[in-house]
């Protein structure tokens, strides 16, 4: 079987043997039923998703994404050491999938679940950073 590698896309067979393809940055799936792997339609769809991935949409007001954006502009963040900022950025990157979550949904149980899920994060970050 020929493996097609497209930069910026994750292509794999899931646990049922069905091929899947996702744009890595935006996590948008490519519909392989409409655009079979390796076809001209597939590469056109990949190019379209890569272009949309380059666009940075502003975060919606009242969401975690807007809170992070505003915090990054605040002197409490800008005055931090570069190493500390990079550590914070890793956490912001980890939270990226939930940046559209409304701040009103963040209650104590949700924060505890996020904290518990992130309990293994420092070990992963240290391995990724080569520390």
Secondary structure, DSSP 8 states (H G I E B T S, - for coil): ------TTEEEEE-TTS-EEEEETTT--B--TTTS-TTSHHHHHHHHHHHHHHH------TTBHHHHHHHHHHSHHHHTS-HHHHHHHHHHHHHGGGGTTSBGGG--HHHHHHHHHHGGGHHHHHHHHHT-
